[in-house]
Amino acid sequence: MLQASKLIARGQGLATVLLQRAATLTLDWDIRQKSRFDAETSDGRQVGGFLPRGTVVRGGDVLLTQDGTLLRVVAAPQPVLRISACTDHHHGHTHDPAFDLMRAAYHLGNRHVPIELQPDHLKIEPDHVLADMLRAMHLNVAEVREPFEPEGGAYGHGAGGRDHDHGHGHGHGHAHSHGHDHAHEHGHEHHKHG
């Protein structure tokens, strides 16, 4: 089995002809955010990914195997919700579609779900609770099969972000002002009696 442990982001520095000839690995988002995975190349070879922890593989990246084989990663089409602004409803007031979409991104970001941001739409993994919330905000929500490339950042750790509830009242308001009362114990002058 081939072992791939090096990632070349977007295949930078590699000759185009090499990339065109490379076999491809079609991986969905779930696999592309794991540092250990098994997959099959477009020419039928088994490959094991052994990437540094926290690595997120993007479509267009290139994996290098231990024998020097280049594998071009393709983001697999997968079920996603495609969220776009509704431009045709008139509740007696004008609506700004871009603002609606921005507000949706804000609410989704608050729930720490991976989101792909595009100028005219958002994509998230299928979730009927979120879909209902978005429809209630007058957005179009379509179930499609497309590659999913969420923003980097808060969810680069394992498969996180999907298992905590979409409930309310989670305490993000904790103060970040602690951390000042540690490390004052050393080097002060109160111990030197004598």
trRosetta pair geometry for C-beta under 8 A, 3 or more apart (Angstrom, degrees):
i j d omega theta_ij theta_ji phi_ij phi_ji
1 38 7.9 -41 -163 -134 142 101
1 45 8.0 144 -140 168 53 86
1 46 4.6 -57 -124 101 94 110
1 47 6.8 160 180 -107 86 20
1 48 5.4 59 140 -15 126 107
2 41 7.7 28 34 -28 144 128
2 45 5.9 54 -7 142 122 124
2 46 6.9 168 24 93 79 55
2 47 4.5 -28 73 -111 107 77
2 48 7.0 177 88 22 53 68
2 65 4.3 -41 -177 -137 109 149
2 66 7.4 -180 -165 29 66 80
2 67 6.9 -93 -127 23 91 109
2 69 6.1 -56 -138 50 141 140
2 71 7.9 128 122 -41 150 136
3 47 7.6 157 -92 -162 17 66
3 48 5.2 -23 -110 67 67 98
3 50 5.8 -5 -171 11 101 120
3 65 6.0 122 71 -155 42 85
3 66 5.0 22 68 -9 99 115
4 7 8.0 72 156 -72 104 69
4 47 5.6 26 -13 179 114 114
4 48 7.0 178 23 83 74 44
4 49 5.2 -30 70 -108 103 61
4 50 7.0 156 77 28 48 68
4 51 7.5 -11 115 -60 85 88
4 63 3.9 23 -171 163 140 124
4 64 6.6 136 -145 71 83 31
4 65 4.8 -59 -84 -89 71 69
4 66 7.9 -137 -87 -21 30 68
4 71 6.4 -67 -95 33 144 132
5 49 7.7 138 -85 -168 48 49
5 50 4.4 -25 -95 80 96 93
5 51 6.3 175 -147 -87 49 45
5 64 7.9 -54 58 80 51 77
5 66 6.9 36 17 -63 106 89
6 63 7.0 132 77 -162 54 57
6 64 4.2 -25 74 56 110 108
7 51 5.9 33 -32 -127 119 124
7 55 6.1 150 -1 -166 152 137
7 57 6.4 -136 -126 -104 137 89
7 61 5.7 -6 -170 173 101 127
7 62 7.4 141 -162 78 53 48
7 63 5.9 -30 -103 -102 66 66
7 64 7.6 -157 -77 13 19 83
8 11 5.6 64 109 -111 112 33
8 12 6.2 -147 169 40 93 68
8 13 7.1 -109 -165 50 126 101
8 14 6.5 85 130 -29 154 121
8 61 6.8 156 78 -170 50 74
8 62 4.4 -18 62 66 104 101
8 63 7.7 -172 19 -83 77 17
8 64 6.3 70 -18 -30 107 109
9 12 6.0 8 79 0 74 112
9 58 7.3 41 -145 38 81 115
9 61 5.6 -45 -128 -116 40 96
10 58 7.5 -13 -63 81 73 120
10 60 5.0 0 -119 134 65 109
10 61 6.2 -35 -47 -91 33 53
10 62 7.7 -14 108 -5 14 88
11 14 4.7 -76 177 40 88 125
11 19 5.1 60 -176 -99 158 128
11 60 6.8 -107 2 165 100 69
11 61 7.0 160 -35 -158 68 27
11 62 4.0 83 -89 -22 82 126
11 70 7.8 68 -123 -170 105 126
11 72 6.8 -9 -66 -113 132 93
14 18 5.2 -104 171 75 103 128
14 19 5.6 113 110 -52 120 99
14 62 6.4 3 1 23 157 169
14 70 6.9 120 -149 -127 153 151
15 18 4.6 93 67 0 87 103
15 19 7.3 -162 95 -5 47 84
16 19 5.6 -59 -152 38 37 110
16 20 6.2 35 153 -22 71 105
17 20 5.7 -51 -145 35 32 111
17 21 6.4 24 157 -13 63 109
18 21 6.0 -65 -151 41 29 104
18 22 6.4 44 150 -44 65 100
18 70 6.0 70 157 27 104 161
19 22 5.5 -40 -149 8 34 119
19 62 6.8 -96 -113 -85 94 133
19 70 7.1 -93 -99 139 50 143
19 72 5.9 87 -162 -81 80 130
22 62 6.9 -37 177 -134 175 109
22 69 7.9 124 -140 172 89 72
22 70 4.2 -76 -111 104 126 101
22 71 6.0 178 172 -110 113 20
22 72 4.6 117 95 -21 126 98
23 41 4.3 42 138 172 134 123
23 42 4.8 -168 -168 46 83 91
23 43 4.6 -89 -114 4 130 105
23 45 7.2 70 116 29 171 111
23 69 7.5 -6 29 175 111 114
23 70 8.0 151 35 92 67 61
23 71 5.7 -30 80 -118 85 77
23 72 7.4 -179 92 25 34 79
24 41 6.9 140 73 -163 33 74
24 42 4.4 49 49 -27 80 128
24 71 6.9 116 -136 -172 19 73
24 72 4.9 -42 -106 74 74 89
24 73 7.3 130 -162 -111 75 12
24 74 5.0 29 179 -16 126 115
25 39 5.3 75 -159 116 111 141
25 40 7.9 160 -128 85 78 30
25 41 5.6 -54 -80 -107 78 65
25 42 7.4 -118 -66 -24 34 79
25 47 6.4 -74 -100 54 130 149
25 63 6.7 2 16 23 145 129
25 71 4.9 44 -20 161 112 121
25 72 7.2 175 20 81 73 38
25 73 5.3 -31 69 -107 97 63
25 74 6.9 175 80 22 42 76
26 42 7.3 83 -17 -72 98 90
26 73 7.9 135 -97 -166 27 54
26 74 4.5 -29 -102 73 74 108
26 75 7.9 0 -153 98 67 8
26 76 4.6 94 163 -81 91 94
27 31 4.3 -113 -168 86 106 124
27 32 5.0 131 116 -62 120 87
27 37 7.4 79 -135 121 132 157
27 39 6.0 -55 -86 -107 102 153
27 57 6.7 28 76 92 146 132
27 73 6.1 -38 23 -155 113 100
27 74 7.4 135 19 69 63 55
27 75 7.2 -49 72 -119 67 39
27 76 5.8 -142 92 -13 15 108
28 31 5.6 90 57 16 66 98
28 32 7.0 -133 106 -8 30 98
28 75 7.6 69 -125 -171 35 63
28 76 4.3 -62 -71 61 68 120
28 78 4.4 85 -137 -65 119 139
28 148 7.2 36 -169 35 77 109
29 32 5.5 -60 -137 40 33 110
29 33 6.4 19 167 -13 68 106
29 75 7.4 30 -66 -154 72 100
29 78 6.4 -118 7 39 94 152
29 114 7.3 167 169 112 143 156
29 125 7.5 -132 70 -77 144 110
29 148 4.3 -50 -44 84 133 116
29 149 7.6 -158 -96 -81 107 33
29 150 6.9 71 -145 -1 138 101
30 33 6.9 -74 -161 35 21 97
30 34 7.3 15 148 -22 59 110
30 78 8.0 160 -4 -136 95 165
30 159 6.6 17 -146 -115 78 115
31 34 5.8 -62 -156 27 41 111
31 37 4.8 95 -160 -139 95 157
31 39 6.7 95 176 -73 152 120
31 57 8.0 -34 117 51 75 125
32 56 6.3 52 139 -172 86 67
32 57 4.2 -119 -155 66 84 90
32 58 7.0 98 178 -78 136 26
32 73 7.2 108 -114 -179 111 138
32 75 7.1 -18 -49 -114 157 80
33 56 5.1 -6 -112 -119 72 88
33 57 7.6 -136 -65 26 34 72
33 155 7.7 -25 -145 134 153 90
33 156 7.1 -152 -148 -149 106 46
33 158 7.1 85 133 170 104 15
33 159 6.5 129 92 -90 122 56
34 37 4.9 109 85 -55 120 107
34 49 7.4 111 98 86 88 132
34 158 7.2 37 -105 -138 68 55
34 159 7.3 -3 -73 -54 92 91
35 49 7.1 -150 167 130 36 104
35 50 7.3 32 152 -164 83 33
35 51 4.4 -127 -150 72 76 81
35 52 6.4 -99 -137 96 131 23
35 53 4.9 -87 -25 -103 163 42
35 54 7.0 14 -60 15 125 34
35 55 5.3 101 -104 36 89 98
36 48 7.7 -11 -162 180 73 89
36 49 6.3 168 -145 89 25 82
36 50 6.2 22 -107 -106 75 56
36 51 7.7 -151 -60 30 42 70
37 48 7.4 176 88 -156 40 51
37 49 4.4 16 48 39 81 120
38 46 6.7 -12 -170 -170 99 97
38 47 7.2 156 -156 83 52 49
38 48 5.4 -22 -101 -104 74 71
38 49 7.5 -144 -69 14 27 78
39 46 7.8 153 84 -156 34 53
39 47 5.4 -23 67 64 80 97
39 49 6.9 36 7 -23 108 106
40 44 6.5 -14 180 -142 109 31
40 45 6.9 160 -156 78 65 33
40 46 5.9 -37 -102 -99 72 53
40 47 7.1 153 -106 16 21 84
41 44 6.7 -40 72 32 78 21
41 45 4.6 6 31 52 118 85
41 46 7.9 -118 2 -52 84 9
41 47 5.7 81 -44 -22 96 123
41 71 5.9 -106 -112 -125 115 120
47 63 7.5 106 169 103 144 145
47 65 6.8 -105 -135 -90 107 124
47 71 6.5 32 -109 -68 167 168
49 57 7.8 -80 -142 -39 151 147
49 63 6.9 -82 -111 -134 95 151
51 55 4.0 -85 139 49 127 152
51 57 7.2 -173 -36 -56 169 106
52 55 5.2 107 66 -41 73 112
54 156 5.7 49 -166 139 82 106
54 157 6.5 -23 -112 -102 83 62
56 152 6.5 178 53 -113 150 92
56 156 5.4 -99 -35 -136 125 90
57 61 5.3 -133 -161 58 77 147
57 63 7.4 -12 -128 -63 133 107
57 73 5.5 -141 163 -139 116 170
58 61 5.0 109 58 -27 69 111
58 73 7.1 122 90 93 35 133
58 75 7.2 -30 -177 -64 51 114
58 149 6.2 57 -144 -136 93 111
59 73 6.0 -137 -123 116 37 89
59 74 5.8 26 -139 -158 96 32
59 75 3.2 -67 -60 -20 122 99
59 147 5.8 11 -47 -174 152 146
59 149 6.2 -84 15 -79 106 121
60 72 7.5 -22 -140 -170 26 93
60 73 6.8 -36 34 72 23 86
61 72 7.9 157 88 -155 37 52
61 73 4.7 5 64 33 81 128
62 70 5.5 -17 -174 -165 119 98
62 71 6.7 147 -162 72 64 45
62 72 5.5 -32 -104 -100 80 59
62 73 7.0 -152 -86 0 27 85
63 70 7.6 142 75 -160 48 47
63 71 4.5 -18 60 62 96 104
63 73 6.4 84 -17 -50 98 103
64 68 7.1 -23 -170 -137 94 31
64 69 7.4 153 -157 76 49 47
64 70 6.2 -22 -102 -102 68 62
64 71 7.8 -170 -76 21 23 78
65 68 7.0 -38 73 35 76 19
65 69 4.3 6 36 52 120 95
65 71 6.8 68 -32 -13 101 112
74 147 7.8 -107 162 -101 69 132
75 147 3.5 83 110 -157 113 121
75 148 6.8 -157 176 44 121 44
75 149 5.9 -58 -109 -62 164 96
76 147 6.6 142 76 -107 21 78
77 145 4.4 61 158 150 111 91
77 146 5.5 -40 -134 -118 85 14
77 147 5.7 -61 -83 -52 50 57
78 145 6.4 -152 102 -150 5 76
78 146 7.5 -51 45 66 51 35
78 147 7.4 66 12 -118 82 31
78 148 5.7 -57 53 -5 112 116
79 125 7.7 66 99 -156 79 66
79 126 5.2 -13 130 -31 112 127
79 143 6.5 -8 -162 -172 95 96
79 144 7.7 155 -145 85 49 31
79 145 5.8 -36 -83 -95 48 74
80 116 7.8 1 -169 20 151 127
80 123 4.7 17 157 -172 136 109
80 124 6.7 154 -167 76 88 27
80 125 6.3 -68 -120 -104 71 37
80 126 6.9 -142 -128 -45 22 73
80 143 7.8 164 83 -150 33 53
80 144 6.1 -27 65 69 79 78
80 145 7.4 118 16 -120 77 26
80 146 5.7 -71 38 51 124 88
80 148 5.1 158 -77 -84 138 113
81 123 6.7 155 76 -153 51 57
81 124 5.2 -14 55 62 104 80
81 125 7.3 34 9 114 91 13
81 126 5.7 126 -38 -100 96 52
81 127 7.2 -85 -9 31 140 69
81 130 7.4 175 47 98 162 111
81 131 5.8 -142 -123 -91 150 100
81 134 7.8 139 149 37 138 156
81 141 5.4 -12 -172 -167 112 96
81 142 7.1 144 -159 70 58 38
81 143 6.1 -35 -100 -95 65 59
81 144 7.8 114 -126 22 19 76
82 121 5.6 6 -177 170 87 139
82 122 7.7 157 -158 79 44 45
82 123 5.5 -20 -101 -99 61 85
82 141 7.4 148 72 -157 46 45
82 142 4.7 -23 60 63 99 94
82 143 7.8 170 15 -94 81 10
82 144 4.9 13 -11 16 123 126
82 146 6.9 61 -68 17 119 139
83 101 7.3 145 122 -129 99 83
83 104 5.9 -158 147 149 143 153
83 121 6.0 151 74 -167 50 80
83 122 4.4 -16 59 60 111 93
83 123 7.1 -178 14 -83 82 32
83 124 7.0 26 -15 7 121 98
83 134 5.6 -85 -127 -172 126 151
83 139 5.3 16 -169 151 95 134
83 140 7.0 151 -157 82 45 58
83 141 5.5 -9 -103 -103 76 73
84 101 7.3 -19 -151 -95 38 117
84 120 6.4 16 -133 147 104 81
84 121 4.3 -41 -84 -102 87 99
84 122 7.9 179 -72 22 46 64
84 139 6.9 158 75 -173 29 88
84 140 4.8 -18 64 62 82 110
84 142 7.6 3 11 4 103 108
85 97 3.2 123 126 -164 150 92
85 98 6.9 -67 -41 -55 161 27
85 100 4.6 119 -125 72 103 122
85 101 4.9 -77 -55 -47 106 100
85 120 7.6 -98 17 -168 98 69
85 139 6.2 -60 -108 -125 39 81
85 140 7.2 18 90 15 10 93
86 89 5.4 18 133 3 125 109
86 95 7.6 -1 83 110 84 153
86 97 7.1 -162 59 -114 34 97
86 100 7.2 -80 31 129 74 168
86 138 5.1 -103 35 160 135 83
86 139 6.1 -157 -19 -124 94 26
86 140 5.4 133 -76 -35 80 88
87 95 7.9 -164 -130 85 41 112
87 97 5.2 -21 -87 -71 84 138
89 95 7.0 28 75 8 84 151
89 138 6.1 -117 52 -157 148 121
90 93 7.9 164 -167 44 63 31
90 94 8.0 -17 -129 -97 83 46
90 95 7.9 -144 -105 0 47 106
91 95 7.7 70 25 -49 92 116
95 99 7.8 -141 178 59 65 109
95 100 6.4 26 172 -46 109 124
95 138 7.3 -92 -143 117 156 147
96 99 3.9 59 89 10 112 114
96 100 6.8 174 89 -16 58 81
97 100 5.5 -51 -149 32 36 115
97 101 6.4 33 155 -18 67 105
98 101 5.8 -56 -152 37 32 110
98 102 6.3 34 150 -21 66 107
99 102 5.5 -53 -146 36 34 113
99 103 6.3 35 154 -21 66 104
100 103 5.8 -56 -151 35 28 110
100 104 6.5 30 150 -21 63 105
100 137 6.8 152 -162 146 92 100
100 138 6.5 -82 -141 86 138 97
100 139 6.1 168 153 -82 115 92
101 104 5.5 -50 -150 33 34 114
101 105 6.5 36 151 -21 65 102
101 120 7.6 -121 -94 -162 167 32
101 121 7.3 -112 -133 -111 132 27
101 122 6.5 164 -164 -22 94 105
101 139 7.3 116 -91 -118 61 122
102 105 5.7 -51 -151 33 33 112
102 106 6.5 38 149 -22 63 104
103 106 5.5 -51 -152 32 35 116
103 107 6.5 31 153 -16 66 104
103 137 6.8 -157 106 -174 117 138
104 107 5.9 -56 -148 38 32 107
104 108 6.2 27 155 -15 67 108
104 122 6.2 -156 109 17 119 148
104 134 5.8 53 -136 -128 119 98
104 137 6.1 162 -85 99 91 149
104 139 5.5 48 -78 -61 145 158
105 108 5.9 -58 -145 41 29 108
105 109 6.0 34 155 -24 65 109
105 115 6.3 137 -138 154 80 161
105 117 6.4 47 -123 -107 135 106
105 122 5.8 -175 -83 -88 87 143
106 109 5.7 -55 -146 35 26 112
106 110 6.6 33 153 -25 61 103
107 110 5.6 -48 -154 27 32 117
107 111 7.1 20 152 -10 61 105
107 133 7.0 -152 141 143 141 129
107 137 7.5 -169 16 -56 157 159
108 111 5.8 -65 -158 40 37 104
108 113 5.4 -74 -176 52 90 109
108 115 5.3 101 119 -75 134 134
108 122 7.0 161 22 157 159 152
108 124 6.2 -133 -150 -74 141 142
108 130 6.8 63 -109 -154 93 129
109 112 7.4 39 -178 -75 39 34
109 113 8.0 -104 -88 44 25 67
109 115 6.7 -68 -72 7 73 142
111 130 7.3 -159 75 -97 163 116
111 166 5.6 11 -147 -133 133 81
112 154 6.0 -114 -136 131 88 135
112 155 6.7 134 178 -70 84 107
112 160 7.9 -50 152 139 123 94
112 161 5.0 -135 141 -131 92 82
112 164 7.2 29 67 54 130 119
113 124 5.4 36 131 -148 129 123
113 125 7.0 -134 -175 34 112 92
113 127 7.1 -99 -124 1 152 157
113 130 6.9 -14 -15 -86 167 158
113 155 7.9 3 178 -57 19 154
113 161 5.8 127 -121 166 35 104
113 162 7.1 68 -125 -92 81 63
114 124 6.9 145 84 -136 62 72
114 125 6.8 55 60 -14 102 104
114 148 7.8 78 120 160 123 117
114 150 3.6 -46 174 -112 101 172
114 151 7.5 -174 -160 44 70 67
114 155 4.9 -111 -78 71 90 156
114 161 5.6 90 -33 122 82 155
114 162 7.9 -33 5 -57 99 91
115 122 5.6 -26 -168 -168 108 111
115 123 7.0 143 -163 71 56 49
115 124 5.6 -30 -105 -83 70 89
115 150 5.6 101 60 -139 23 98
115 151 6.1 3 76 12 75 105
116 122 6.6 148 76 -167 60 54
116 123 4.0 0 49 51 112 103
116 124 7.6 -163 19 -66 75 42
116 148 5.9 -145 -34 -160 134 64
116 149 5.3 86 -116 69 120 58
116 150 5.0 -96 -62 -92 67 47
116 151 6.9 163 -112 -26 35 67
117 122 6.1 -17 -108 -113 52 81
117 151 5.7 29 3 -54 107 115
118 121 5.0 6 65 59 117 69
118 122 6.9 -169 29 -83 78 33
118 123 7.4 50 -5 -11 110 95
123 146 6.9 -106 -121 77 150 122
123 148 5.9 -146 126 -124 132 83
123 150 7.7 -125 85 -82 92 73
124 127 6.7 -52 126 19 119 112
124 130 6.4 -68 100 119 152 152
125 148 7.1 45 -76 -143 75 161
125 162 6.8 -23 64 -103 149 122
126 131 7.6 -6 -158 -46 62 126
126 143 6.6 37 -106 -125 112 104
127 130 4.2 46 94 21 114 112
127 131 6.4 168 86 -20 57 86
127 166 7.4 130 168 -57 134 146
128 131 5.2 -51 -140 36 37 117
128 132 6.3 41 158 -22 67 101
129 132 6.1 -55 -155 33 28 109
129 133 6.6 28 148 -18 62 107
129 166 5.1 158 109 59 143 154
130 133 5.4 -53 -148 36 37 114
130 134 6.2 34 155 -19 69 106
130 166 6.6 -138 -60 -127 85 154
131 134 5.9 -56 -148 37 29 109
131 135 6.3 28 154 -18 65 106
131 141 4.8 152 -149 149 85 158
132 135 5.8 -54 -146 37 31 109
132 136 6.3 34 153 -22 64 106
133 136 5.7 -58 -155 34 29 113
133 137 6.7 21 148 -14 63 107
134 137 5.6 -59 -153 39 36 108
134 139 4.6 -61 169 59 91 124
134 141 5.1 107 93 -66 126 126
135 138 7.7 51 180 -75 38 16
135 139 6.6 -100 -91 60 32 70
135 141 5.5 -81 -63 10 89 122
150 155 6.9 -14 116 66 144 126
152 156 6.0 22 -162 -68 79 115
153 156 6.8 154 63 -25 16 101
154 161 7.3 112 116 -91 94 120
155 160 5.7 -154 -144 83 80 90
155 161 4.1 -2 -120 -46 127 147
157 160 4.9 17 83 9 91 133
159 162 6.4 -45 151 26 90 115
159 163 7.7 73 110 -23 95 107
160 163 7.2 -77 -140 24 49 97
161 164 7.8 -59 -144 24 18 92
164 170 7.7 64 153 -101 130 158
165 170 8.0 162 70 -60 91 125
167 170 6.5 109 84 -44 90 98
171 174 6.0 65 142 -42 106 90
175 178 6.9 103 101 -21 96 82
176 179 7.7 -13 171 11 65 125
177 180 6.9 -30 167 -3 70 118
178 181 7.2 -56 -157 22 72 96
179 182 6.4 -41 -152 19 41 109
181 184 6.4 -59 -163 9 46 123
182 185 8.0 -41 -171 -7 48 98
183 186 7.0 -43 -164 22 56 100
184 188 7.0 33 165 -40 75 128
185 188 7.6 -98 -178 10 23 111
188 191 7.6 103 85 -7 74 88
189 192 6.0 -53 -169 22 70 112
